[in-house]
């Protein structure tokens, strides 16, 4: 029971870290087929505008 809870926690943490920092997946989780370069099938995403400066 504890192992499954830990696994769920571990995977959720992994997913959150991936979404927050856009880290590549660890080598153990890499797909067998290397992904195609993004520029081949979809245009690169436009860079988001910089956040507004904080008010003084």
mmCIF file of the N, C-alpha and C atoms, coordinates in Angstrom:
data_MODEL
# 
_entry.id   MODEL 
# 
loop_
_atom_site.group_PDB 
_atom_site.id 
_atom_site.type_symbol 
_atom_site.label_atom_id 
_atom_site.label_alt_id 
_atom_site.label_comp_id 
_atom_site.label_asym_id 
_atom_site.label_entity_id 
_atom_site.label_seq_id 
_atom_site.pdbx_PDB_ins_code 
_atom_site.Cartn_x 
_atom_site.Cartn_y 
_atom_site.Cartn_z 
_atom_site.occupancy 
_atom_site.B_iso_or_equiv 
_atom_site.pdbx_formal_charge 
_atom_site.auth_seq_id 
_atom_site.auth_comp_id 
_atom_site.auth_asym_id 
_atom_site.auth_atom_id 
_atom_site.pdbx_PDB_model_num 
ATOM 1   N N  . UNK A 1 1  ? 0.847  -1.202 0.000   1.00 0.00 ? 1  UNK A N  1 
ATOM 2   C CA . UNK A 1 1  ? 0.000  0.000  0.000   1.00 0.00 ? 1  UNK A CA 1 
ATOM 3   C C  . UNK A 1 1  ? 0.885  1.256  0.000   1.00 0.00 ? 1  UNK A C  1 
ATOM 4   N N  . UNK A 1 2  ? 1.870  1.280  0.863   1.00 0.00 ? 2  UNK A N  1 
ATOM 5   C CA . UNK A 1 2  ? 2.718  2.469  0.925   1.00 0.00 ? 2  UNK A CA 1 
ATOM 6   C C  . UNK A 1 2  ? 3.480  2.686  -0.384  1.00 0.00 ? 2  UNK A C  1 
ATOM 7   N N  . UNK A 1 3  ? 3.881  1.577  -0.997  1.00 0.00 ? 3  UNK A N  1 
ATOM 8   C CA . UNK A 1 3  ? 4.658  1.727  -2.234  1.00 0.00 ? 3  UNK A CA 1 
ATOM 9   C C  . UNK A 1 3  ? 3.815  2.394  -3.324  1.00 0.00 ? 3  UNK A C  1 
ATOM 10  N N  . UNK A 1 4  ? 2.540  2.011  -3.427  1.00 0.00 ? 4  UNK A N  1 
ATOM 11  C CA . UNK A 1 4  ? 1.700  2.633  -4.457  1.00 0.00 ? 4  UNK A CA 1 
ATOM 12  C C  . UNK A 1 4  ? 1.495  4.112  -4.148  1.00 0.00 ? 4  UNK A C  1 
ATOM 13  N N  . UNK A 1 5  ? 1.310  4.441  -2.893  1.00 0.00 ? 5  UNK A N  1 
ATOM 14  C CA . UNK A 1 5  ? 1.145  5.858  -2.526  1.00 0.00 ? 5  UNK A CA 1 
ATOM 15  C C  . UNK A 1 5  ? 2.407  6.637  -2.897  1.00 0.00 ? 5  UNK A C  1 
ATOM 16  N N  . UNK A 1 6  ? 3.548  6.041  -2.578  1.00 0.00 ? 6  UNK A N  1 
ATOM 17  C CA . UNK A 1 6  ? 4.809  6.709  -2.900  1.00 0.00 ? 6  UNK A CA 1 
ATOM 18  C C  . UNK A 1 6  ? 4.959  6.869  -4.409  1.00 0.00 ? 6  UNK A C  1 
ATOM 19  N N  . UNK A 1 7  ? 4.580  5.830  -5.152  1.00 0.00 ? 7  UNK A N  1 
ATOM 20  C CA . UNK A 1 7  ? 4.687  5.919  -6.613  1.00 0.00 ? 7  UNK A CA 1 
ATOM 21  C C  . UNK A 1 7  ? 3.820  7.054  -7.138  1.00 0.00 ? 7  UNK A C  1 
ATOM 22  N N  . UNK A 1 8  ? 2.589  7.127  -6.656  1.00 0.00 ? 8  UNK A N  1 
ATOM 23  C CA . UNK A 1 8  ? 1.682  8.191  -7.120  1.00 0.00 ? 8  UNK A CA 1 
ATOM 24  C C  . UNK A 1 8  ? 2.277  9.558  -6.798  1.00 0.00 ? 8  UNK A C  1 
ATOM 25  N N  . UNK A 1 9  ? 2.766  9.701  -5.552  1.00 0.00 ? 9  UNK A N  1 
ATOM 26  C CA . UNK A 1 9  ? 3.382  10.973 -5.156  1.00 0.00 ? 9  UNK A CA 1 
ATOM 27  C C  . UNK A 1 9  ? 4.591  11.279 -6.036  1.00 0.00 ? 9  UNK A C  1 
ATOM 28  N N  . UNK A 1 10 ? 5.401  10.237 -6.264  1.00 0.00 ? 10 UNK A N  1 
ATOM 29  C CA . UNK A 1 10 ? 6.616  10.420 -7.059  1.00 0.00 ? 10 UNK A CA 1 
ATOM 30  C C  . UNK A 1 10 ? 6.272  10.891 -8.466  1.00 0.00 ? 10 UNK A C  1 
ATOM 31  N N  . UNK A 1 11 ? 5.283  10.229 -9.093  1.00 0.00 ? 11 UNK A N  1 
ATOM 32  C CA . UNK A 1 11 ? 4.946  10.602 -10.468 1.00 0.00 ? 11 UNK A CA 1 
ATOM 33  C C  . UNK A 1 11 ? 4.313  11.985 -10.531 1.00 0.00 ? 11 UNK A C  1 
ATOM 34  N N  . UNK A 1 12 ? 3.500  12.324 -9.554  1.00 0.00 ? 12 UNK A N  1 
ATOM 35  C CA . UNK A 1 12 ? 2.897  13.664 -9.576  1.00 0.00 ? 12 UNK A CA 1 
ATOM 36  C C  . UNK A 1 12 ? 3.983  14.725 -9.401  1.00 0.00 ? 12 UNK A C  1 
ATOM 37  N N  . UNK A 1 13 ? 4.933  14.452 -8.496  1.00 0.00 ? 13 UNK A N  1 
ATOM 38  C CA . UNK A 1 13 ? 6.033  15.401 -8.323  1.00 0.00 ? 13 UNK A CA 1 
ATOM 39  C C  . UNK A 1 13 ? 6.824  15.539 -9.624  1.00 0.00 ? 13 UNK A C  1 
ATOM 40  N N  . UNK A 1 14 ? 7.087  14.394 -10.263 1.00 0.00 ? 14 UNK A N  1 
ATOM 41  C CA . UNK A 1 14 ? 7.831  14.424 -11.525 1.00 0.00 ? 14 UNK A CA 1 
ATOM 42  C C  . UNK A 1 14 ? 7.087  15.274 -12.547 1.00 0.00 ? 14 UNK A C  1 
ATOM 43  N N  . UNK A 1 15 ? 5.775  15.045 -12.660 1.00 0.00 ? 15 UNK A N  1 
ATOM 44  C CA . UNK A 1 15 ? 5.006  15.769 -13.665 1.00 0.00 ? 15 UNK A CA 1 
ATOM 45  C C  . UNK A 1 15 ? 5.014  17.268 -13.354 1.00 0.00 ? 15 UNK A C  1 
ATOM 46  N N  . UNK A 1 16 ? 4.845  17.610 -12.076 1.00 0.00 ? 16 UNK A N  1 
ATOM 47  C CA . UNK A 1 16 ? 4.840  19.028 -11.709 1.00 0.00 ? 16 UNK A CA 1 
ATOM 48  C C  . UNK A 1 16 ? 6.188  19.667 -12.039 1.00 0.00 ? 16 UNK A C  1 
ATOM 49  N N  . UNK A 1 17 ? 7.276  18.979 -11.694 1.00 0.00 ? 17 UNK A N  1 
ATOM 50  C CA . UNK A 1 17 ? 8.591  19.549 -11.987 1.00 0.00 ? 17 UNK A CA 1 
ATOM 51  C C  . UNK A 1 17 ? 8.762  19.720 -13.489 1.00 0.00 ? 17 UNK A C  1 
ATOM 52  N N  . UNK A 1 18 ? 8.274  18.731 -14.246 1.00 0.00 ? 18 UNK A N  1 
ATOM 53  C CA . UNK A 1 18 ? 8.410  18.830 -15.695 1.00 0.00 ? 18 UNK A CA 1 
ATOM 54  C C  . UNK A 1 18 ? 7.634  20.034 -16.209 1.00 0.00 ? 18 UNK A C  1 
ATOM 55  N N  . UNK A 1 19 ? 6.419  20.244 -15.689 1.00 0.00 ? 19 UNK A N  1 
ATOM 56  C CA . UNK A 1 19 ? 5.615  21.361 -16.178 1.00 0.00 ? 19 UNK A CA 1 
ATOM 57  C C  . UNK A 1 19 ? 6.201  22.700 -15.731 1.00 0.00 ? 19 UNK A C  1 
ATOM 58  N N  . UNK A 1 20 ? 6.712  22.744 -14.497 1.00 0.00 ? 20 UNK A N  1 
ATOM 59  C CA . UNK A 1 20 ? 7.228  24.014 -13.995 1.00 0.00 ? 20 UNK A CA 1 
ATOM 60  C C  . UNK A 1 20 ? 8.504  24.427 -14.725 1.00 0.00 ? 20 UNK A C  1 
ATOM 61  N N  . UNK A 1 21 ? 9.450  23.501 -14.817 1.00 0.00 ? 21 UNK A N  1 
ATOM 62  C CA . UNK A 1 21 ? 10.759 23.857 -15.352 1.00 0.00 ? 21 UNK A CA 1 
ATOM 63  C C  . UNK A 1 21 ? 10.958 23.392 -16.788 1.00 0.00 ? 21 UNK A C  1 
ATOM 64  N N  . UNK A 1 22 ? 9.951  22.690 -17.340 1.00 0.00 ? 22 UNK A N  1 
ATOM 65  C CA . UNK A 1 22 ? 10.056 22.158 -18.698 1.00 0.00 ? 22 UNK A CA 1 
ATOM 66  C C  . UNK A 1 22 ? 11.315 21.310 -18.848 1.00 0.00 ? 22 UNK A C  1 
ATOM 67  N N  . UNK A 1 23 ? 11.555 20.461 -17.848 1.00 0.00 ? 23 UNK A N  1 
ATOM 68  C CA . UNK A 1 23 ? 12.716 19.578 -17.909 1.00 0.00 ? 23 UNK A CA 1 
ATOM 69  C C  . UNK A 1 23 ? 12.426 18.406 -18.826 1.00 0.00 ? 23 UNK A C  1 
ATOM 70  N N  . UNK A 1 24 ? 13.444 17.915 -19.521 1.00 0.00 ? 24 UNK A N  1 
ATOM 71  C CA . UNK A 1 24 ? 13.230 16.696 -20.300 1.00 0.00 ? 24 UNK A CA 1 
ATOM 72  C C  . UNK A 1 24 ? 13.021 15.513 -19.370 1.00 0.00 ? 24 UNK A C  1 
ATOM 73  N N  . UNK A 1 25 ? 12.314 14.515 -19.860 1.00 0.00 ? 25 UNK A N  1 
ATOM 74  C CA . UNK A 1 25 ? 12.079 13.344 -19.031 1.00 0.00 ? 25 UNK A CA 1 
ATOM 75  C C  . UNK A 1 25 ? 13.404 12.638 -18.770 1.00 0.00 ? 25 UNK A C  1 
ATOM 76  N N  . UNK A 1 26 ? 13.520 11.993 -17.632 1.00 0.00 ? 26 UNK A N  1 
ATOM 77  C CA . UNK A 1 26 ? 14.738 11.208 -17.361 1.00 0.00 ? 26 UNK A CA 1 
ATOM 78  C C  . UNK A 1 26 ? 14.926 10.127 -18.425 1.00 0.00 ? 26 UNK A C  1 
ATOM 79  N N  . UNK A 1 27 ? 16.158 9.677  -18.559 1.00 0.00 ? 27 UNK A N  1 
ATOM 80  C CA . UNK A 1 27 ? 16.469 8.710  -19.607 1.00 0.00 ? 27 UNK A CA 1 
ATOM 81  C C  . UNK A 1 27 ? 15.641 7.443  -19.472 1.00 0.00 ? 27 UNK A C  1 
ATOM 82  N N  . UNK A 1 28 ? 15.292 7.068  -18.257 1.00 0.00 ? 28 UNK A N  1 
ATOM 83  C CA . UNK A 1 28 ? 14.542 5.821  -18.083 1.00 0.00 ? 28 UNK A CA 1 
ATOM 84  C C  . UNK A 1 28 ? 13.149 5.943  -18.686 1.00 0.00 ? 28 UNK A C  1 
ATOM 85  N N  . UNK A 1 29 ? 12.617 7.160  -18.781 1.00 0.00 ? 29 UNK A N  1 
ATOM 86  C CA . UNK A 1 29 ? 11.253 7.330  -19.281 1.00 0.00 ? 29 UNK A CA 1 
ATOM 87  C C  . UNK A 1 29 ? 11.237 7.771  -20.745 1.00 0.00 ? 29 UNK A C  1 
ATOM 88  N N  . UNK A 1 30 ? 12.396 7.802  -21.389 1.00 0.00 ? 30 UNK A N  1 
ATOM 89  C CA . UNK A 1 30 ? 12.416 8.254  -22.784 1.00 0.00 ? 30 UNK A CA 1 
ATOM 90  C C  . UNK A 1 30 ? 11.693 7.254  -23.672 1.00 0.00 ? 30 UNK A C  1 
ATOM 91  N N  . UNK A 1 31 ? 10.948 7.736  -24.653 1.00 0.00 ? 31 UNK A N  1 
ATOM 92  C CA . UNK A 1 31 ? 10.310 6.815  -25.600 1.00 0.00 ? 31 UNK A CA 1 
ATOM 93  C C  . UNK A 1 31 ? 11.372 6.110  -26.434 1.00 0.00 ? 31 UNK A C  1 
ATOM 94  N N  . UNK A 1 32 ? 11.013 4.935  -26.945 1.00 0.00 ? 32 UNK A N  1 
ATOM 95  C CA . UNK A 1 32 ? 11.999 4.170  -27.730 1.00 0.00 ? 32 UNK A CA 1 
ATOM 96  C C  . UNK A 1 32 ? 12.352 4.904  -29.024 1.00 0.00 ? 32 UNK A C  1 
ATOM 97  N N  . UNK A 1 33 ? 11.353 5.568  -29.615 1.00 0.00 ? 33 UNK A N  1 
ATOM 98  C CA . UNK A 1 33 ? 11.606 6.306  -30.854 1.00 0.00 ? 33 UNK A CA 1 
ATOM 99  C C  . UNK A 1 33 ? 11.912 7.764  -30.513 1.00 0.00 ? 33 UNK A C  1 
ATOM 100 N N  . UNK A 1 34 ? 13.034 8.301  -30.965 1.00 0.00 ? 34 UNK A N  1 
ATOM 101 C CA . UNK A 1 34 ? 13.339 9.703  -30.649 1.00 0.00 ? 34 UNK A CA 1 
ATOM 102 C C  . UNK A 1 34 ? 12.299 10.635 -31.268 1.00 0.00 ? 34 UNK A C  1 
ATOM 103 N N  . UNK A 1 35 ? 11.846 11.636 -30.546 1.00 0.00 ? 35 UNK A N  1 
ATOM 104 C CA . UNK A 1 35 ? 10.823 12.547 -31.080 1.00 0.00 ? 35 UNK A CA 1 
ATOM 105 C C  . UNK A 1 35 ? 11.383 13.377 -32.231 1.00 0.00 ? 35 UNK A C  1 
ATOM 106 N N  . UNK A 1 36 ? 10.507 13.699 -33.158 1.00 0.00 ? 36 UNK A N  1 
ATOM 107 C CA . UNK A 1 36 ? 10.921 14.534 -34.283 1.00 0.00 ? 36 UNK A CA 1 
ATOM 108 C C  . UNK A 1 36 ? 11.153 15.964 -33.799 1.00 0.00 ? 36 UNK A C  1 
ATOM 109 N N  . UNK A 1 37 ? 12.040 16.691 -34.471 1.00 0.00 ? 37 UNK A N  1 
ATOM 110 C CA . UNK A 1 37 ? 12.219 18.102 -34.096 1.00 0.00 ? 37 UNK A CA 1 
ATOM 111 C C  . UNK A 1 37 ? 10.907 18.870 -34.243 1.00 0.00 ? 37 UNK A C  1 
ATOM 112 N N  . UNK A 1 38 ? 10.646 19.765 -33.323 1.00 0.00 ? 38 UNK A N  1 
ATOM 113 C CA . UNK A 1 38 ? 9.357  20.460 -33.308 1.00 0.00 ? 38 UNK A CA 1 
ATOM 114 C C  . UNK A 1 38 ? 9.185  21.311 -34.565 1.00 0.00 ? 38 UNK A C  1 
ATOM 115 N N  . UNK A 1 39 ? 10.281 21.839 -35.088 1.00 0.00 ? 39 UNK A N  1 
ATOM 116 C CA . UNK A 1 39 ? 10.164 22.741 -36.238 1.00 0.00 ? 39 UNK A CA 1 
ATOM 117 C C  . UNK A 1 39 ? 9.677  22.001 -37.475 1.00 0.00 ? 39 UNK A C  1 
ATOM 118 N N  . UNK A 1 40 ? 9.753  20.660 -37.462 1.00 0.00 ? 40 UNK A N  1 
ATOM 119 C CA . UNK A 1 40 ? 9.383  19.936 -38.676 1.00 0.00 ? 40 UNK A CA 1 
ATOM 120 C C  . UNK A 1 40 ? 7.869  19.875 -38.856 1.00 0.00 ? 40 UNK A C  1 
ATOM 121 N N  . UNK A 1 41 ? 7.136  19.644 -37.768 1.00 0.00 ? 41 UNK A N  1 
ATOM 122 C CA . UNK A 1 41 ? 5.694  19.454 -37.935 1.00 0.00 ? 41 UNK A CA 1 
ATOM 123 C C  . UNK A 1 41 ? 4.854  20.569 -37.332 1.00 0.00 ? 41 UNK A C  1 
ATOM 124 N N  . UNK A 1 42 ? 5.453  21.455 -36.536 1.00 0.00 ? 42 UNK A N  1 
ATOM 125 C CA . UNK A 1 42 ? 4.680  22.608 -36.068 1.00 0.00 ? 42 UNK A CA 1 
ATOM 126 C C  . UNK A 1 42 ? 5.618  23.787 -35.835 1.00 0.00 ? 42 UNK A C  1 
ATOM 127 N N  . UNK A 1 43 ? 5.163  24.994 -36.101 1.00 0.00 ? 43 UNK A N  1 
ATOM 128 C CA . UNK A 1 43 ? 6.037  26.155 -35.952 1.00 0.00 ? 43 UNK A CA 1 
ATOM 129 C C  . UNK A 1 43 ? 6.376  26.370 -34.478 1.00 0.00 ? 43 UNK A C  1 
ATOM 130 N N  . UNK A 1 44 ? 7.528  26.957 -34.191 1.00 0.00 ? 44 UNK A N  1 
ATOM 131 C CA . UNK A 1 44 ? 7.887  27.230 -32.793 1.00 0.00 ? 44 UNK A CA 1 
ATOM 132 C C  . UNK A 1 44 ? 6.903  28.210 -32.163 1.00 0.00 ? 44 UNK A C  1 
ATOM 133 N N  . UNK A 1 45 ? 6.668  28.028 -30.892 1.00 0.00 ? 45 UNK A N  1 
ATOM 134 C CA . UNK A 1 45 ? 5.731  28.910 -30.196 1.00 0.00 ? 45 UNK A CA 1 
ATOM 135 C C  . UNK A 1 45 ? 6.335  30.303 -30.066 1.00 0.00 ? 45 UNK A C  1 
ATOM 136 N N  . UNK A 1 46 ? 5.515  31.339 -30.207 1.00 0.00 ? 46 UNK A N  1 
ATOM 137 C CA . UNK A 1 46 ? 6.043  32.701 -30.020 1.00 0.00 ? 46 UNK A CA 1 
ATOM 138 C C  . UNK A 1 46 ? 6.442  32.901 -28.563 1.00 0.00 ? 46 UNK A C  1 
ATOM 139 N N  . UNK A 1 47 ? 7.479  33.666 -28.346 1.00 0.00 ? 47 UNK A N  1 
ATOM 140 C CA . UNK A 1 47 ? 7.931  33.891 -26.974 1.00 0.00 ? 47 UNK A CA 1 
ATOM 141 C C  . UNK A 1 47 ? 6.910  34.764 -26.253 1.00 0.00 ? 47 UNK A C  1 
ATOM 142 N N  . UNK A 1 48 ? 6.544  34.391 -25.044 1.00 0.00 ? 48 UNK A N  1 
ATOM 143 C CA . UNK A 1 48 ? 5.559  35.205 -24.307 1.00 0.00 ? 48 UNK A CA 1 
ATOM 144 C C  . UNK A 1 48 ? 6.141  36.569 -23.969 1.00 0.00 ? 48 UNK A C  1 
ATOM 145 N N  . UNK A 1 49 ? 5.306  37.596 -23.890 1.00 0.00 ? 49 UNK A N  1 
ATOM 146 C CA . UNK A 1 49 ? 5.819  38.939 -23.558 1.00 0.00 ? 49 UNK A CA 1 
ATOM 147 C C  . UNK A 1 49 ? 6.365  38.946 -22.134 1.00 0.00 ? 49 UNK A C  1 
ATOM 148 N N  . UNK A 1 50 ? 7.360  39.772 -21.859 1.00 0.00 ? 50 UNK A N  1 
ATOM 149 C CA . UNK A 1 50 ? 7.908  39.830 -20.497 1.00 0.00 ? 50 UNK A CA 1 
ATOM 150 C C  . UNK A 1 50 ? 6.855  40.345 -19.519 1.00 0.00 ? 50 UNK A C  1 
ATOM 151 N N  . UNK A 1 51 ? 6.902  39.889 -18.284 1.00 0.00 ? 51 UNK A N  1 
ATOM 152 C CA . UNK A 1 51 ? 5.904  40.366 -17.301 1.00 0.00 ? 51 UNK A CA 1 
ATOM 153 C C  . UNK A 1 51 ? 6.073  41.856 -17.044 1.00 0.00 ? 51 UNK A C  1 
ATOM 154 N N  . UNK A 1 52 ? 4.991  42.545 -16.739 1.00 0.00 ? 52 UNK A N  1 
ATOM 155 C CA . UNK A 1 52 ? 5.101  43.995 -16.479 1.00 0.00 ? 52 UNK A CA 1 
ATOM 156 C C  . UNK A 1 52 ? 5.914  44.238 -15.215 1.00 0.00 ? 52 UNK A C  1 
ATOM 157 N N  . UNK A 1 53 ? 6.630  45.345 -15.148 1.00 0.00 ? 53 UNK A N  1 
ATOM 158 C CA . UNK A 1 53 ? 7.422  45.630 -13.937 1.00 0.00 ? 53 UNK A CA 1 
ATOM 159 C C  . UNK A 1 53 ? 6.500  45.858 -12.744 1.00 0.00 ? 53 UNK A C  1 
ATOM 160 N N  . UNK A 1 54 ? 6.943  45.466 -11.567 1.00 0.00 ? 54 UNK A N  1 
ATOM 161 C CA . UNK A 1 54 ? 6.087  45.670 -10.375 1.00 0.00 ? 54 UNK A CA 1 
ATOM 162 C C  . UNK A 1 54 ? 5.906  47.160 -10.086 1.00 0.00 ? 54 UNK A C  1 
ATOM 163 N N  . UNK A 1 55 ? 4.764  47.528 -9.570  1.00 0.00 ? 55 UNK A N  1 
ATOM 164 C CA . UNK A 1 55 ? 4.554  48.965 -9.253  1.00 0.00 ? 55 UNK A CA 1 
ATOM 165 C C  . UNK A 1 55 ? 5.482  49.404 -8.131  1.00 0.00 ? 55 UNK A C  1 
ATOM 166 N N  . UNK A 1 56 ? 5.919  50.626 -8.163  1.00 0.00 ? 56 UNK A N  1 
ATOM 167 C CA . UNK A 1 56 ? 6.843  51.123 -7.111  1.00 0.00 ? 56 UNK A CA 1 
ATOM 168 C C  . UNK A 1 56 ? 6.170  51.220 -5.750  1.00 0.00 ? 56 UNK A C  1 
# 
